[in-house]
Amino acid sequence: MAYSHFFITFFIFFLFETLVRASPIARREELPAPVVQVLSLPSSSIEDESLLTSNLTTIASAISNNSVSAEDASAAYISVLDAVVAGTDPSSIEKAISLAAAALAQATPPNIISYAAELKLKGTTSDTELQKRRPGGIDSYLNNNKKNPSATIYPKKSSTDAPYSVPEASLRAALYIPSSFKYGANGKVPVILVPGTAVSAGSSFENNLSPLLASSSFADPLWVNIPGTSLGDVQISAEYVAYAINYISSICGSRKVAVVTWSQGSLNTQWGLKYWPSTRDAVSDFVALSPDFHGSMTADILCPLLGLFGCTPSVMQQRYNSKFIATLRGKGGDSAFVPTTTVYSGTDEVVQPQRGKTASGYIQDSRSIGVSNNYVQDLCPGQVAGKTVLHGGILYNALAWALIEDALTHDGPGKTSRLSLSKVCKQAAAPGLTAVDVIATHGSTNINAALNILMYVIKGKKEPSMKAYAI
């Protein structure tokens, strides 16, 4: 921990110096005194709610007054996150879920940065904050995957596929294939995990779906670590998913694969299925958790600097009325291309609306391929699995896991008619997960996301142009 703390301190110092040098307000004496104080916060110096709130309010006020640059605002937020003293581990899964909900309720102003800070203060292990910011290991997008596909899949597998803009070496290197992966030889379904906005797949799924799938009798998981943590153009991120589908299927003896996604990963996948039609025959199941197929009316929660300084490309593309969303949903993109199971929650703090047929996560079935849309509050009314299920909480939700298992072990989408809902809905999390897994999931998907958004260099106020193949 001492070495880790030294590395984190050095990394933040280096980042801050870099940001300040690039800032149009380069000298500290030109910044408002309260902002300078925030930038000077010692590590692990915020232990109570009032101090956290005052520092967050100082930054928000400076942004609204246009008295701080985007770089300095980002550096100040990072200082706050580093200064917060992490709360103790929760004693139970129910307590962990309650702490995550309480952190969200306390977040002021309501954005992912303040939520991440509150989450750390209220109860997350010290190893969770900033801990998964590792360039290699399970978050690596520079992997050496030596197996070659049995047939040509690049530059195109089919003449109807869109052209790739990313080199094949980069597309293949983004795939993290665990040493335990059997390439279909064990009879299990190869499962490709695709992460959401601002997080790598390894960290996102490490405390939930990755171990659950790996220990199951039916699935063999691997994942896609998209460079830039899916903050860049979604059209580019989708190329990694489209390639992964055809590549994994090919090296597994042309076996069909399943794709399990979270949040923006669902957009990446649906875009890939739409514009790389060859992928459809290679997919047995698409399970989308907290998907935003229609974007989100609250997408701005991911970027507190949006109004003044701009935001990351993929966040702008995920706004409810973005050109990207309109293009994705047009010409049949609002309907499933493969058997699709969606699971979404009305208490999702990031994607809204998420209720009934107007839910962003709802997908249609105009091709009669097979779809099941699952709203957890309707299926488990008043029960623990259907109460407060936050955006990241769907990753460990017991109903979501039961539907994944059902989909992957049957033809077609997952169906609640085959589940024992009376049993599943009473479970606070998927069997086998602990309170530490629950709070670590929120730490990985919120604290890391906040930091990645703050440190993403290319921000703007205009979403990327549509690719020629999509016009």
N, C-alpha and C positions, 0 to 999 in steps of 0.2 A: 504493500500500500504506500510506503514511503516513496519508492521509486515512481509509482504511478502518480502520486501527488506532485512530485517534482516535475514530471513530464507534463502534466496538465498545466501547472503554473507557468512553465517555460513556454508551452504552446500558446496559452492565452496572451502572455506578454508579447510573444513574437507576432501573433495575429493583430493585437492592438496597435503595436508600433507600425505594422504594415498598413493598417486601415487609416491611421492618423496621417501617415505620410501621403496617402492617396487622397485625403480629404481636402475640400476647398477651404475648410476652416481648420487649418493645420496646427495652429498653436493653441495649447490649452488655455492660455490667458484670454483667448477670443471666445471661449465657450462660457455659458452661464455658470456661475460658481456652483450651484447645486449639481449640475451635470459633471463638473470636474470632480466633485466629491464622490459621485457614483463611480466614475472611472477609477478612482483611487481606493475603492473598497478593498480591504484586505481579504484574502481567501478565508472562507469559513468564519465570517464575521456577522452574518445575519441569523439570529436565533429566534426572533419573535415576529409575530404577524404585523405589528405596527411599523417596524423598521422595514420589512419587506414592502409593505404597501406604500410607504413614503418614497422609497427609491423607485419603484415602478411608476408612481404618479409623477415623479420628477422627470423621468424620461418621456412619458406620454405628454406632459405639458410642454416640454421643449420641442417635441415633434410638432404639436399643434400650433405652437408659436413660430415655427419655422426658424428656430434659433440653434438648430443642430443639424449636421449633415447626416445622411443615411449611414455613412461609415461610422461616425461617432455614436449615433444612436445604437447601431448594432454592437459596437464595442461596449457600450454602457450596459446593454441587456446581458451580454456575456459576462460582464463583471458581476452583475447581480446573481446570475445563475451559479457562478463559481463561489460567491460569498455565502449563499444559503447553506446552513447546516442541515444535513439530512436527518429526517426523523428516524425513529427506531422501526425495526421490522414489525409488521402487523402480526397479531397473534392468531388470526384465523382468516380464511378466505373471505368470509362475510365482512370482517373488519377491513381487509384490504380493499374490497369493492367500495365500502362506505368511505374510506379515506380518499379514494380516487374521485368519488362524487363530491365529497366535501371540498376538495381542492378546486374542482371546477366551479363550484358555487362561490368560492371565495375570490376567484381570479378577478382582479381589477387592474387595468381595463380588461374586458373579456377577450383575450386572444391566447394563442398557443404559448407565447412567451411567459405570460403571467401564470397560465395554467401549469406550465412546466415548473416554474419556481414554487408555486403553492404545493404541487405534488411532492417535490423534494422536501419541502419544509414539513409537510404533514406526515410523511411516512414512506420513505423509499430507502433502500440500503445505500450506503455511501459508495458501494461498487457500481451502482446503477447509473448515477449521474456522470455523464461524459465517458463512462467506462467502455462503451462499445465503439468508440471512435478509433477503430483500429483499421489501418490501411490493408492489412492482410487477414489471414485466418478465414473465418466463416463469412466475413464481409468482403472478401477479395473479389475484384472484377478483373483480376489478372491471373487467371488460373490456366494451368497447362493441361488442356484436354486433348490427348493425343489421338484418341479414336477417330477415325474418319468415317463419314457416313457411307452407307453401302450404295447410295445413288446420289446423283447430283441434286443438291438443294440450294446452291448458290452459284451464280447470282440469282437464279430463279429455279424453283422446283417445277413450276407450271407457267405456261405462257400467260396465264391470267393473273399471275402474282404481280404486285407492285414492285418497283425496283428498290433494292436496298441502297441506302446512302452511307451506311456504316460498313467498314471493311469486315470481311468474314472473320479474320483473326480476332478482332475486338468482340464480335458477337459471340464467338465460341468461348473466349476467355472469360466472359461475364458469368458463365455457368459454373456454379459451385457444386461439384459432384462428390459427396462424402465417400470416404474409403470403403464404407459398408455397402455402397450401392452395387447391386448385382446385375444391372443391365437386362432385367427381365428374366434372368436365369432362375430366380427363386419363385417364379409364378406370381409375384406381387405386381400391382399396377404401378408403373413409374409415375410419380406425382411431382409436377413442377409447381413450386411455390413462387408467387409473384407479389412483391411488397407494395406498400402504398407510398404516398408522397413524402419525401424528405427522409426516408429511412432505408437502410440496406436490408436485404432479405434475411441474411444470417441473424442479425440482431432482432429483427421483428418477430421471427418465428422460433427463436431459440428456446423460449420458455413456454411454448404452447404447442403449435401444430407440428413443428419439427420432431420433438420427442414423441408426441402422441402417434404420429404416422410411422416413425421409425420402429416403435415398439409394437405396432399392430401386426396382424396376420395377413393383411391385404394390401398394404401400401409400401412403396419404396421411395422416400422423398429426396429431392434435390431442389436447388433454387437458383434464381436469377438475381445477381447483384448488379443493378443498372447503374452505370457511371453517373455521377452527379445526383445520386439518390432520388432519381425520378423527378427532379426539380426542373429539368430542361423540357424541351418540346416533347409533348406526349407522342407525337407522330414518330419521333426518333426512338423513344423508349419502347414503343410498340414493336419496332424492328427486332429488339432483343427477344421479345416474347415469341414472335412469329418464327424466328430462327430457332429458338430453343425447342419449340414444338416439333418441328421437322427433324432437327438434329437428334434429339433424344429418341424420338420414335425410330429413326433410322438405325442408330447404334444399339437399339434394343431389339433388333431383328424385325423391324417394321411393325412393332407392337404399338397399339394405341396407348396414348398417355392421358392422364387426367391433369387438369390445371386448376389449382386452388389459389384464389386471389384475395387480397384485402384492399379495400378502398380504391385508389387510383389504379392499382394492379388490374382491376376489372375493366377499366377503360382501355388500358394498354392491350389487354387480351381481346376484348371485343373489336377494337380497331384492327388488330392483327388478323383476327378471323374474317373480318369484312374485306380487307384489302390484300390478304394473302390466302386466297380460297383453298390453296393446296393444304393448308393446315387443318381444314375441317375434317378430312378423312382420317387424320392422325389423332383426333381427340375423342375419347370416350365420354368424358364428363368435364364440365366447366362449373365449378362451385365458387360463387362470388360472395364474399363476406363484406358487409357494409359497402356495397358498390354505389357508385355515383354515376349511373348511366345517363342521367339527365343533369349532371353537374350538381352544384349546391348553391342555394340562396345564401348560405353562410360561409362560402369559401374564403371570404376575407379574414375569417378568424385565424387562418394560417399565416397571414402576413400583416402584422400591425403597422408596417411601414407603407402599406399599399397606397393610401390616399395621397401622401405627400411625395414619397420617393419611388414608388413603383414596387413591383414584386417579381417573383420568379415566373418563368414562362408557364409551367404546368399549372400553377395556382390560377393564373389568369384564364387558362384554357378550361378550368373546371368551374368557372362561374356559370350560373344557371342558363344565361342567354348568350354564351360565347359562340363564336363561329365554329370552334372545334366541336362543341356539343351538338350544334345544329347539323354539322356535316356528318358526324358519327351516326346520329339518329335518322338521317335522311336515307332514302333509297333502301329501306328495310333494315337499317342498322339498329333500330329500336326493338328488333326481334331476335330471338336466338338463332345461331347458326349451327349449334351442337346442343346435345342435351344439357340443360342449364338449371342449376339450383341456386337461388339467391336467399340470403339470410340478412335481415336488416332490422334496425331498432328505432322506435319513435323517440328514444332519449339520446340518440346520436348527436353529439355536440358539434360535429364537423359537417356532416352531410344532412341537409334538410331541403325539402320535406322528405320524410321517410315513413309515410303512413298510407296503407291501402294501395289502390291502383294509381294514385298520384305520387307515390314514393319514387324518389330518384333511383332506388334500387330495384324497382319493378321492371321486369322485362317481358315483352310480349312473345307470342308463339304463332305468328302468322304462317310459318312454314310447317306447323304441326310436328315439330321435331321432338318436343317434350320439354316442358318447363314447369318448375314449381317455385313460386314466390312465397317466402316465409317471413312473416312479420312476428317477431318474438312476443310482443305484448298481446297479440291476439291468440297465439298458440299456448302461451303460459300466463294467462291473466292473473295478476296478483301473486304469482309465485316467483321464487327467487330467480329462476332463469329468465323471467320475463318482466322483471322490475326495471331497475336502472341499469341498462346495458349501454355503456359508452362506446365511442367509436373504436377504441382499442380493445374494449371489453368483449367484443364479439369474437376475438381470437381465442379466448379460453371459455367462452360460453358453452354450457352443456348441451343446449339444443343445437347450436351450430355444429358442434362436434358429432352429435348423433346423426345429423343430416349428411355430413360429409361421409361418415361411415356407411350410411344407407345408400348414398349415391354411388359410392365406389364399389359396393358389393352387389349392386343390382343393375340391370339394364335401365337406361333412362335416368331421369333426375331423382333426387332424394324425395321421399314421400313420408309425411308424418303419419299416414295411415298404417305404416309398417312399424312405427315407434310406439313405445309405451310412454306416452306423454305424462301420465300420472307419476311416473318414476323420474323421467328426465327433467321435468320442470321443477322438481324439488332440489335439484343439484345446483349449487352455487357456481361450480366450474366443472369442466370435463373431468371424469374420473382419472386419478393419477397425478393431477396438478395440485400444487400447494399454494399457500398464501404468498410465499416468496415468488413463485412463478407469476401470480396475479399482479403483484405490485411491480415486479421486474418488467412485465409486459407493458404496463403503463409508463414506466420509466423509459424503456427503450423506444416506445412509439411516440412519446411526447417530448421528453427532455432531449433526446437525440434529434428529433425532428425540429425542435425549436432552434437548436444550435446549427443544424445544417442549413436551415432557411436563413439565419442571420449571416452565415459565412458564405452563402452562395453569391458569387461575384456579379454575375450578369443579371441585373434587375431592370425592369422597364414598366411602362404603363400600357403597352400594346401587345396583344397576344401574337404569337408567331403566325406567319402567313401559311395558308393551306398548301400542302404539297400538290404538284401538278396532277398526280394520279387521282387525287380526291376531289378535284374541281369538276 
